[in-house]
Amino acid sequence: MKEGIFSMKYYSETLKKIYDTQEELISAECAYKKKLDEQKKKEAEEAERLTKLKAEKEKRLQEIDEAREAYNKLLRNYWKDYGDYDIGSAFRSLFNIIGFDE
């Protein structure tokens, strides 16, 4: 029999692929593992960014609600004290607050 006819092959369970040498198999699996680790790291960073963004959004919405409550309280007190309020002025003030002033 000639040498090399029945050369050993190496099968990677992870990659479902056959390699000629054990070194090729190990190298390919290491590269695959590194790629997966990088992908997991990016996904974790994105999840953390989205969590921070959600918390910031909730905080800012709470600030808006608190400002709205303060505005409504001041307006009720004004009506109670003076009985009238120029509604056009109220809308202009509201539009100024939300950034639609000219």
C-alpha positions, 0 to 999 in steps of 0.5 A: 500500500502506498502512504497517504492513500488513507490519510486521516481527516478531522471532523469538527462537531462545532462547524460540521466540517472536515479538515485535513489536519488537526491544526486546521480544525483547531484554528477554524474552531478558534476563529469561529469561537472568537467571532461568536464572542465578538458578536455576543459582546456587541449584542451585550453592548447594544442591550446596555445602550438600549437599557440606558436609553429607555431609562433616560426616556422614562426619566425625561417623560417623568420630568415632563409629567411633573412640569405639566402637573406644576403648570396645571396647579399654577393655572388652577390657582390663577383661576381660583384667585382671579376667575379668568385666564386668556386661553389664547395666551395659555395656548401660546405659552404651551406652544412656547414650552414645547418649542413651536414658538416663532 
